[in-house]
Amino acid sequence: MKEHLNHPVFSIISKLAGKNNLQVYAIGGFVRDIFLNRPSKDIDIVVLGNGIAFAEQVAQALKVKLSVFKNFGTAMLRHQDIELEFVGARKESYRSNSRKPIVEDGTLDDDQKRRDFTINALAISLHPDHYGELIDPFNGMADLENKLIRTPLNPDETFSDDPLRMMRAIRFASQLDFEIAEDAINAIKLNKERIKIVSQERITDELNKIILSPIPSAGFRYLFDTGLLHLIFPQMAALYGVDYINGRGHKDNFYHTLQVLDNISTETYDLWLRWAAILHDIAKPATKRFEPGHGWTFHGHEDRGARMVPKIFAQLKLPLNDRMKFVQKLVLLHLRPIVLAQDVITDSAVRRLLFEAGDEIDSLMMLCKADVTTKNEYKVRKYRQNFELVQQKLKDVEQRDQIRNWQPPVTGNDIMHIFGLQEGREVGIIKNQIREAILEGEIPNTREAALAFTIAKGEEIGLKVVANTN
């Protein structure tokens, strides 16, 4: 183990632990990640004694600033590329209406028992007499080898005490490609309602980490199967299921959504593009209809879904800013490239897509490719070929017409100046006509062509030119 403690800060901690005759340990995620070969820059240090007083000595030796959080009994310092948090060993007890524990001084054994999972209860001694010795009372090493998420104590008690640990269990399983022990799964099902005492911000933080895991569907399957998803994100849980009428069913939109999410996760680590994948079909339950002779339809689900996005973001305490608008735009437009790929691709249709998507066009195309989940290889090949045609057409049209993030070559002020108008209906009519003419390819996207078109359209509705157009 000593070879993993090669950062100079460990030798300083060890010397001070020996000098003060204190038992000091690295514990938790840093130790776990050593065995998973994952880089870790956050190190938790447990002291059998006064953690803050020991941290003050370490900070003094390193000549760095120490941040002390007396309410939590912790202290934190940064040195070079790592962050260390110091705490005295403690034991915890809980009340039923809060996940905030009652804390008392404790032993290393007490401190390891209070940890959420066996793989996070591993500790390494930093005292010079036992330097590098691994302390593993709950067989966390075996669980690492078996890729198993298990609690040190009774999982029912662990999850009831701090219900956020249910989300953390699923998050670690999703991030690490581990399984959750069967007794822990049953305990989550039993205690799922306890998630209601956890703040939305903490729940969403864990949810985002699940979404950013390599194969996020693994986490969502656990969330769904345990019943947690129905409580924290009911709109997504509502996607589940298939209805049949006259022997005709539709695809299960929950599992389709998970496949789209996994597909896009192989292409991007962008959280908000992954959220767009999650929400692209979110309005299908609300728009589902059976049309005799045709089958199941979800007409308008893209528009209704886009209108649902702000409410869902507010409910989950996600940011109500440009990130929300980005997701909303992709949900609204997600069918457009697919429809384009199924038909004859006209320049005007491409110009309209570029006009509406703007800078999000590349993200939109990525989402649309991820949305192809058919198992029919012929259909997959056909979609891919058509998408390539659409993408080439997008490049060609943009290079020629410069519609992406389009700004009108003749503005409302220009129109008022040319015809001596005040702001009003006529100005809006002419502006719309200019835009439509450019998008339909009737005139090129140049100021000269747009000015000539403006004058002609103005004269058609009885306006007279009163000013120079240069």
N, C-alpha and C positions, 0 to 999 in steps of 0.2 A: 504493500500500500504506500510505502514511503515515496516511491517514484512519482506518485500522483500529487504529492504535497511539495512540489518543487518551486512554487511561488515564494519569493523571499518573505512575504508576510507571515507564512506559517512558522518559519524559524524564529521570528521575533515573538510570536504568540507562545511558542513552545518555551523559549527562554524565560518569558515573564511568568508562565504557568509554573515552571520549576522554581523560580525565584520566590514566588508567592505560595508555593506548595498548594496549588489549586488544580483540580481536575477540570480540564477544558476539552471540548469536543467540537469537531465539525459534524454537522448533522443535516439530514433532510435531502433536499433536491440536489445539492452539490455532490454529495456522496453517491446518491442514486445515479447521477449522470456520469460519474467516473466509469461505472460498469456498463453503461449504455453507450459509451464513447461519444457522448454529447458534450459540446462545450458549455461551460456554466460560469458565469461571472458574478452570480449572487451566492454568497456563502453565509450560512447561518452558523453562529458559534454559541454553544451552550456552556455556561460556567456553573459549576457546583459552588455557588456563592453569589456575590454581588456582581452581576453582569455589567452594570453601568460603570462601576468603579474599575473593573478590569479593562473595559473598553477605553476608559480615560488614560490608563497607562499605555495601552497599545497606540492610541492616537498620539500621545506625547512622544513615544519612541519613533513613530513614523513621521512626526512633524506634520500632521494633517488635522483638519477640523473635525470635530465630533458633533454629531447631532443627537441630542438626548430627548427621548420621549418618555417622560416620567410616568404619565398615565398608563402606559403600556409596559413599563419596566424594561424598555429596550433602548439601545444606542446604536447609531449607524455611522460608518465612516467609509470614504472612498479612497482607494490607494491604487495608483496606476490604472489598470483596466478592470479592477474588481470592486465590488461593493460588499462590505461585511456588516452583518447585523448581530449584535451581542445581546444575550438575554440570560438571566439566571434560570437554572433548572426549576421547573414548576409542575404542579399538578392542577387540574381544573375540574370544576363541577358546574353543572348547568341547571337553569330553571326552565320550566316548560314553555314560557312565553318569550324567551330570548335566546339568541345564539351567542350572546356575550357571556363568557365563562366567569365564574368566581375563581380567582387565581390565588394559590398559596405556594410557598417555597416547597420544592420537592427534590427527589433524587433523579439521577439519570434515568432510572427505570420508570419513574413517574412521568418524566418528560417524553420518553419514547412511547409510553402507553397513550399519551394524549394526541399523538400524531394520527393523521387521517388514514394512512395506508402503510402496510408493512414495508413497502419499497421506499417510503419516505421516513421510516423510523431508523434507518441505518445510521450509525455514528462511527467516527474515527477519532481515537484519542490523540490529543496534541501535547500531552504531558511528556517531558523527555524520557521518563521511565517506561512509558508504554507507547511511544510515538509510532503512529501508523497502525495501531491495533484496531481491528474492526469489531464493533459491538453490534450483534445482530440477534436480539432476543426473540424475534417473531418470524425467523426464517425468511426475511425479506430477500436474501440472495437466491433462495430457491424459487421464490415468486418471480424474481427478475428472469431467471432461467426459463421458468415455465410460462412467462409472459402473462402473469395473473395479477389482477387488482384485488387485494384482500385487505380487510381492516385488522389492526392489531387486537382489538377487543371485539365483543359482540357487535356485529354491524347494525343491529336494530338500535342499540344504545348509541353507537357512533353517529348514525344518521339522524336520530331523534335529537341528540344534543346539539349538533350543528348541521342543519339540513343542507347547507351549501355543499357539504361533502358529497352529497348525491350527485350534484352537477360536476364536481371535481372528479369523482370516480369515472364518470362517463367521458369527461374531457381527457383524462389520462389514458383511458382505454382507446380513445379515438386518436390521440396524438402519437401514442407509442405502439399502436396496433396490438394491444393486449386484450384479454378477455376479463370480464368481471366475474368474480367467484359467485357461484349460484346462491349461496346464503346472502351475499351482499345484494344481488339482484332482487331477491325476495324481500329484503329489508327496505330497499328503495320503493318497491311497490307498496309495502305496508305503510311507509312514512311519507309518501309523496305529498300529501296535503300539508305537511310541515314546511314545504318550500314557501308557503305564503308568508312566513315570518321573516323571510330573507328580502333584503332591499332589491328592487328591480335592477339597480345599477350593477350589483354583484352578480345577479343571475345573468344579465346580458353580457357582462365581461366574460363569464365562463362560456356562454353560448357563442360569442365571437371566436373564442379560442377553439371551440369544436369546429366551427365553420372554417377556420384557417388550418385545420389539421390535414395531413396528406390525403386521407380518404374520408371526408366529413360525413358521408352517408353512414359510416359505422357508428358514429356518435348519435346521429338522428334516429337510427334504428333502436338504439338503447333508450333514447328519450321517449320514443313512441311506445315501445314494448313495456316500459315501466309505468307509463301513464303520466310521466312528467310533462311531456310535450303538450298534452291536452290542457294542462294548467298554465304553463308559461307562454305558450304560443298556439292557442286554439285554432287560429285561422289555418295554420299549416296542418295540424292534425285533421282538420275537416276535409283536406284533399284526399284522405284515405278512402278506399272502397270502390267497388264497381257495381253499377245498377244494370239490370237487364229488363228489357221489355221486348216481347215477341222474339225472345232468344237472341236479341242484339244487345251487346254491352259495349262500354267504352273502356279505354285503358285506365288503370289506377293512377290517378294524377299525383298521388303521394310518392309512389315509387318512381314514377317518371321524373318528378322534380328532383329526387335524390340522384338519379342517373345524370340529369343535366348538371347538377351541382358537382358531382364527381368528374364529369367530362370537362367542365370549365376549370376545375381545380388542377388538372394536368397542364393547363396552359397559362394560368395566372395565379399569383398569390394575393391579388388585389381583393381586399375584404368586400368592397362595395360591388364589384362585379360578381362576386360569389353571392352577395345578397340579392342582386338582380336575378340570378339563376333561381334562388329560393322563391322569389316573389313573382316570377314571370307568369305563372298560371294561377296565382293565389285567388283570383275571382272565378275560377271555373265552377266551384260548387254553387255560387250565387247565380251563374248564368246558364247552368245546365238545363237543357230542354230535350225532349224526345219528339222528333218530327216524323210522323208516319210516312213511310216511303223513302225516308232519307236516313233516319237514324239519330244518334245523339249529336247535339250541337252545343257550342259554347260561345254564341255570337256576342261580340262586344266585351269579351273577358279582358282584353288588353286595356280598353278604356276604363272599365270599372276597376280593374286591378291597379291602374295608375292612380285612380282616385282613392284607393285603399292605402296606398303607400304612406302618406303623411300620418294617418291615424295609427298604423302599425308602428311606425318609427316613434311616434309620441308614446304609445303604449309600452314599448320596449326601452324607452329612454335612449334611443339612438339619436344622433345629431340631426336637428331639423334645419340643415343648411344645404350647401351645394352638393354634399354627398347624397342627401335624401333626393334632391332634384335629379341627380345623375341616375339613381336607381329608378326613379319615377319615369324618366324619359325612356330608359331601356325597356321597362315593362310596357309602356305605351306603344313603342315602336317594334317590339320583338317579332311580330308577325310579318313586318314589311319586307325584309330581305327574303324571307321564305316564299312569300307570294310572288315576289319579283323573280325568284329562281325557278318558279313553276311555269312562268309565262314567257312570252316574247319580251325581251328586255329593251324597252324604249329609252331613248335619251331623256325624255321628259320625266319618266318615272324615276330614273336615276337622279336627275337634278332635284326632284322633290325630296327624295330620300336624303340626299346630301344637305339640302336646305334645312330639313327638320332635325336631322341628327347632329349636324355640325361636328364639333371635335369628338363627339362620342361615336362616330361612325365605325371606327375600328373595334371599339368595345362591343358595339351592337352586332357586328359581324361575328365576333368571337362567341357571343351569347347564342346567336342563331345557329352556328355550327354545333355548339354544345347541345342544342335543343333537338338534334336529330338522334333519336334513341331507338329507331326501328331495328329489329334483328334481321330484316330482309337485306342481304348484301347487295342485291341489285339496286334497291332504293337508296341505300347508303352511297353507293358509287355515283348514282345519278345526281343525288343532292350535292355531293362534293364537286362533281364536274360543273353543275349549275352555279354553285357558290363561287367557284373560280372564275366563271364567266362574269358573274355580278361584280366581283372584286376588280377584275380587269376593266370592266365598263366604268366602275366608280373612279378608277385612276384616270382613265381616258377623258371622261367627262369633266372631272375636276381640273385636270391639266388644261383643258381647253376653255372651260366656262367659269372656273373659280367660284363655285357656288358654296363650298364649305364655309360656314360662318359668314354667309353672304351679307353684305351691306349694300343698300340700294344706291345705284350710281346717280340717281336723282332723288333728293330728299324732299320732305314736306316743305321745308323752308325754300328750296329751289322753286317748287311749284307755286307757292304763295308769291314769291318774288316775280316769277315770269308773268303771272296773270293778275298781280295786284290783289290777291285774295287775303282774307283773314282765315284763321284756322277754322275748318268746317268740313261739311260732308263732301264737297267737291274735291278737296285735297285728298281725303281718304280714298275716294273712288279712283282717282288717277294713280295714287300710290299702289293700290291693289292691282290695277290694270298693268302697271309696269312690271310688278313682280310676276304676275301670271304670264305675261308675254315672254319674259326671260326664261321662266321655268318651262314653258311650253316650246321654247326654241324659236319663237316668232321673231325675236330680235336678239342680237348678241349682247352679252353682259358688259357693255361699254357705256361710258357717259354720253358719247356722241350719239349713239343709236337711241339711248333712253331719252335724251333731250328731244330729238326729232319725234319720237313716239309720243312724248308728253304734249308737245305743241299740237300734234294731230288730234290726240284724244281730247284736249281742252277745247279745240275749235269745234269738235263734233258736238259738244254739249253747250256751245254758245259762248265760250270764254275767248277773250282777246289778249294777245301778247302785249304787255305794257313795258317790259324791261328786257335788257340785253341778257342773253342766256350764257354768255362766256363766263 
